[in-house]
Amino acid sequence: MLLSVSKSPRKDISTQPTEVMQSPYFCKQENSNDRNIYGDRNIGCNENTEQNRETGEREGERKMNESDSEGAGETVERSFDEMGERGTDQVSQGTSIGTTVLWSDDDGCGGDSSSGRARSSNLPLGTRLSEDFYGQDCITLAKALLGQIVVRVVDGVRISGRIVETESYLGVSDKASHSYNGKRTGRTGAMFMKAGTSYVYTIYGMYYCFNISSQEEGACVLLRALEPLEGLERMQVGRKQRRKDSTTPLKLHQLCNGPSKLCQALCLTKDANNAVDLTSCDNFWLESGPSVPTCSIVITKRVGIEGSGEESANKPLRFYEYDSKFVSVRDKVTEGRMRSN
């Protein structure tokens, strides 16, 4: 039995006057002397020393520029091929958000219904995700987040993207996790807060990564890539910062195909968006979207954590939508095995 509900496609308010909504910064107190990339009062802090910051900026800028270049995409791990194939240059607003399946007797793959159904799949499309959804173990949450919608409101403009790639960091038992061995610092505090809390941290002294806390102590899910849906012009503004060629607009698949890229596109910073309760914030939350069935989830090892040791680095804790053009790095070896099965 299949139940469905049809809704009108969500209107992209990026073309509407900014007076439609109030200023978006309700959840954090800003420093009035700071300005973010849009000129608003909102900027992330930098914990590194000046020397480390400059070194990190050079390395971070190099990596970001390489990944944005046409034809770029060196393999991060030996089992990976080039970065995702070129996506379409345009998005059809509402294509994936006009009709949603409330629940199904199977998982869309001919398997058991329980194996492919995210906890949010019984919610009407566009419903804010609650603490009940986030209160799952880290691996289950990482899979369930695929297909859900991240929403950010900046100056009355709604910016959103559909999650297509995640990684699990299992907390105190995971050597690759910032909270390994129960390490609690000013930086990692959000990892120990209630499920559904944002954890935004700084890398290379200039970029950010966005995670969501799960049920276990110190565990969280890293969001690695989104399929852009709304507010594309705003995303372009956020992404053009520090790019060598900031005059050429990025293609759609380049806007959010990496953890730091999606933070730029959504205007996420540590100062404004760390330790935020995603179930109640007025300018930053997640909504239910069409969940990805189990048979369409690629499971492979995480990216860029070789320093945590071979055992940790090889754990299959990265999850992404099969054949997606919007992911950061595609494991074509694993995808090939999936096609042959």
N, C-alpha and C positions, 0 to 999 in steps of 0.2 A: 504493500500500500504506500502511496506517495502523496503527501500533502504539500501544497505550495501556496504561497501568497504572492500576489503581484502588487508592486508599488510603482509609483511614478518615479522615473530616474531622478536622482538627487540633483538639484540645481546647483551649478558651480557658481558660488557667489563671488568668485574672483573678479568678475566683470561688474559687480555691483558697487555702489558708492561705499566708502569705508565707514560712513555714518550708520550703516545698517546695524552694526554691533558696537559695543563699547570697546575700549582699549582692552587687549587680551590678557594683560598681565595681572591676573587676580591672585595667582597662587604663590607668588614670591614677591618679596620686597626688593625693589631695585635700588641701585646706587644712582642718584640723579646725575652724577658726573660721568657715568658710563653710557656708551651708545653701542648698539649692535649694528650688524651689517645693513639694516634697514633704516638706521638713524633713530631707532627707538631706544628707550632706556632698558638695556638688557645685554649683558656681556658676561662671558664665562671667565673664571679666575684661572690663574696660571701658577701652579705649585712649584715649578722648576726654577732653578737658579738661572741667572741671565745667560751664563755660558751654556748650560744644558738646553736652555730654551732656543738659543740661536742654532745649536747643532741639530736639535730636534726639528726646528722649522725648515732647515735646509733639506734634511732627509725626508721629512713629511711632504714638503712641496714637490720634491723629486718624484716620490711615489705617486702622489695625486696627479701630477702632470703626465706621468707615464701612462697611468690607467685611463686618462681622459683622451689621450692621443689616438687618432684613427689608426688602427692596425696594432695598437699596443695590447699588452696582455700576456706577459711572460708567465709561465707556470709558476705558481707559488709552491706547489708540491709536485713531485715527480709523477704521481698518478693523475695529475690534472692536465687537461689540454689547455688551449687558449681560453681567454675569458669568453663569456657568452657571445653567441653570434649576434649580429646587428639586429636590434629590434625594430619594430615599425616606428616611423617618425611621428606618428600622430596617435592620439588616444581617443577612443570613442567614449565620451562621457556617459556614464550610466550603463555601458554594455554589460558590466558584471554586477551592477547594483540596481537593476530594474526588477528582477525576479529572483526569489531565493527559495530554496528547498528547506522547509521547516524540519522535516525528518524523513528518513527513508528506511524501508525494510532491509536494504543492503547498503554497502558502503560505496556503491558506484563502481565496484570492481568485481562484483560477483562473489564477494566474500561475506563474512559475518558482519552484521550491522554494527556491533560494538567496536570492531577494530578500526573503522574508518570514520567514526563520528566524533567530532570535537564537542566539548561540553557546551559550546555556544550555539550548536547547530539547531537547537530547538527555539532560538530567538528570532524574531522578525529582523530582517536586514536593517542595519543602522541603529540597533539597540546598543546602548553603552554597555561594555563588558563589566561585570560585577566582581566582587571579591570571590564569589563562589567559582567563577571561571578561573581566576588566577591561582586559586588554592589547590593546585594540582602539583604532582611531583615534576621536577624540572624537565625531564625528558618528555613526558606527556604534554606539558605546557608548550614546549618548543614546537612540537608537532601541531598542537591545537591552534597555535598562533598563526600558522600558515593560512592565508586567505582572509585573515581579519584586517580591519582597516585602522591605521593610525591617523589621528586627526590633530591638527594644530591650527589655532586661530591667531592670526597676526594682523593687527590693525583692521579687524573686521573681516579679513579675508580667510576663508577656510582653505587649508592646505591638507591634502590627504593622500595616502598611498596604501596599497594592498600588500601585506607582508608575503614575501615569496622565499625568504631565506632566514634561518635562525641557527644559533648554536647554544648548546647547553653547557653551563658551568656549574658543577654539582656541589659547590660549597666547600665545607671543611675537609672533605676527603679527596678533593680534586686539585692536583698539583698545579694545574693551569689556572685555577681560580684565584682571584685577589683575596679571597677569604680562606684560603687553604690553612688548615690547622686552627681554624677559629680566629684568624687574625682580624681584629677590629681596630680600625683607625678612623680618623676623620674622613678619609677617602672612602672607606668601605662600609661606613655605617648604614647606608641605604640598603645594602645587601642583606642586612639582618632585620629590616623592617617588615611589616606585614606584606603578604603576597599582593602583588599589584602596585608595588612602589617602584618608581623609576630610579635607575642608577645610571647617572651620566658622569663619565670621567674623561680626563684629558689624556691625549696621546701626542707625542712629538711636540709637546709644548704649545700646540696651536689647534688641534683637531679634537673632536669629541666622539664618544661611542655611547649608544643608548641601550640599556638593559632593563629588564623587568624582573623583579624578585618573584620567586616561586614559593612553594610550600616549605621546602626544607631550609634548615638554618644556613644562611650565607649563600644560598643557591640563587642563580638568576639565569635568564635567557637573553643572549645578545641578539639584537636585530641586525642582520647583515645587509638586507636588500629589500626594496619596495618596488612595486609597480605603480608609478605615479598616476593619480586619478584626478585630483582637483588642485587649483591654484598653481598651474604650471609656470605662469609668468613669475610668480613669487619664488618658485623653486629655482628658476634660472638666475634670479637676482642673488639668491643665497649661494648658488654653486659657482658663480663667476669670480668670486673673491679668490685672489692669489693664483688664479690661472694665468698661464703665460699668454694665451690667446683668449682674452675675456670678451672680445667683440663678436666671436662666432658662437651662436647659441648651441648648447649641447643637444644631442639627439635624445629622444625620450628615454631610451634604455640607459643612458649615461647619467641621468639625474640622480638616481638613488641606488646605483649598483655597487654599494660598499657601505660599511658601517659609518664612516665619517662623512661620506657623501650624503647619506640620507639625513644626517644631523644638520649639515649645511642647508640642504633643501628645505627642511622643516623649521629652520631657525632655532635649533635646540642648542642650549649652552649649559654648562655646569651650574653657573650662578642661578639661572632662572628655572631650570628644569630637573635638577637632581633632587632626589628624596621627595618627589611629588606623588601624592595619592592619585593614581590614574582613575580611580572609581568616582572621584568627586571634583577634580580640577575643572575649572571653567574654560580653559584655553588649550588643554592638552589631555587627550583621552584616547581610548580604543573603542571601536564599534564592531559589532558582529558583521561578518561577511561570509561569502560562500566558502566553506571549509574545503581543504584539499583532501581527497580520499587517500587512504593508506597506500594504495597501489601507485599513486602519483607522487609519492614522497621519495626523493633520493636521499639515502642515508650514507654518509661518508665521514671522513675525519675532519677535524677543525683546521682552520687556516692560521698559519703564522705563530704556532705555539711550540715549535721544536725545542725551545729552551726549557720546557717543562719536563723533558725526558721522553724517551721513545714510547714507553707504555702509555703515558698520558696523551702524547701527540697522536698516537694511532687509534685512540678510542673513537668509535663511530658516533660522534655527537654533533654533527652538522646535518641540518635538514633543509632541503629546498624543493621547490615545485619542479617536477620533471619537465625538461625541455623548455624551461622559462628563459626568455631573452633578457630578463631583468636581474638575474642573480649576479653576484660578484665574480665567482669562479665556478665553472662547471666541471664536474668529474665525469668526463665522457666515457671512461672505462666502466664505471658503475652504471651509467646510463645505457651503455651498450649491452651490459648483462641484463638489465631490465627489459630492453627491447627483445632480447632473444628468449626470455622466459614466457 
